[in-house]
């Protein structure tokens, strides 16, 4: 009979576990089969007060499993007399941790451990001498399975197939073909709203609070309401959105209709901590499903999120926050406001000014003045593009060919030469190291030469990284231009600025130091449009000349 604790009979814990990889091995490891074996064994051997603990869908390489932790808490509280598993691999596949439990913790707690099919029974000391070898084999099996799974992923990716098994919020899998995703109309509407809010300048936490206030079900709650399986514990509040959930949606490029493989990995088959891989290691497969948002919108929001905008101490966020820069030192301009300020008192100053103690001057401009300048500039620009789109595109192509084509070729050539020299320096350092070991050059000479080479290599690496960033920026211009044209085509008369309009059309605003003309203070402002840069709308004579030039080339 099981001994009592606090007047209660101790239980017999019947533990079952199944992971996705175990499920591939057939019915023998199914939860139902494990339960039947354990229940039959307990009844036949007189093990009283049996209670099942089931972890379905959890790897044996970790002990961070809900049912196991529940069982372990009862064990440490003295409420478990016996633990029974089908075999040692059901208990775990990490031989070091398994050994800790079976050889130290459970004997110390006075708990009997039974693994039926491995013929292990700690009470009679049966099978315990071979138990360490079984545990090592089980861990080897986990490592082998992990390698096989990764090989399958690599093979699928090489064939242009998805590696991930889960469809993100906004999509549902086809019941007949899991490779096919369909748009979940209700969830997709929320995804679109999230991107629109991000484009208006709102951050993930702010967006989460808006969705919560509007009682929008979270992705997990939405799946539960539709009777779909979920792999995340539902929040205590059905509408309790988190900033991390919103950020994951904004970072997920698959909403543009592509598949993205190898976004993340784990430390190892033992350590399941997720490591997010850099974007240049992602595999992008276009046109895998219907897009929920455009590629242009995703890229623009992605860029905005890389230049995060923070509200002031009183919680106010300027429409131009993060866009306004000093034309002289390149630093951002601070948005200055307080609860006692009127709208006319809100202003910007260079962040390097520091009340006259910094290396730059104030570059002061009032927010209402900047809003008026931006409104006039955007209105004139949009009117011109809508009226003369073909001329505008011609001007952009001409300007790009004159100003950018040669620069891009030069940057690409320099980056290529730098990479070659970096590799050459690696070989030179290796060579002088061998010469030093062989006594051909002294230690002092080696230290001097290697120091010089490493300094040169460090400088080249920094320069190449900057060049690659600039080349990437230029490669985005055509995409940005498509987003700009799309936005302009959708506009009617612009009577007021909105954050969405500003974030879509404006890439940067440069504020120059003030100058006095006839005793009046003048501040030059350059507005750089998305995908275009600084642009001056041509007058009537210039437009006529451009039309004639285009006609001449077409003839």
Buried (B, 14 or more C-beta within 10 A) or exposed (E): EBEEBEEEBBBBBBBBBBBEBBBEEEEEBBBEBBBEBBBEBBEEEEBEBBBBBBBBBBBBBBBEBEBBEEBBEBBEEBBBBBBBBBBBBBBBBBBEBBBEBBBEBBEEBEBBBBBBEBEBBBEEEBBBEEBBEBBBBBBEBBBEBBEEBEEEBEEBBEEEBBBBEEBBBBBBBEEEEEEBBBBBEEBBBBBBBBBBBBBBBBBBBBBBBBBBEEEBBBBBBBBBEEEEEEEEEBBEEBBBBBBEBBBBBBBBBBBBBBBBBBBEBEEEBBEEEEEEEEEEEBBEBEEBBEBBBBBBBBBBBBBBBEEEBEBBEEEBBBBBBBBBBBBBBEBBBBBBBEEEBEEEEBBBBBBBBEEEEBEBBBBBBBBBBBBEBBBEBBBBBBBBBBEBEEBBEBBBEEEBEEEBEEEBEEBBEBBEEBBEBBEEBEEBBEEBBEBBEEEEBEEEEBEEBBEEBEEBBEEBBEEBEEBBEBBEEBEBBEBBBBBBBEBBEEBEEBEEBEBBBBBBBBBBBBBBBBEEEEEEEEBEBBBBBBBBBEBEBBEEEEBEEBBEEBEEEEE
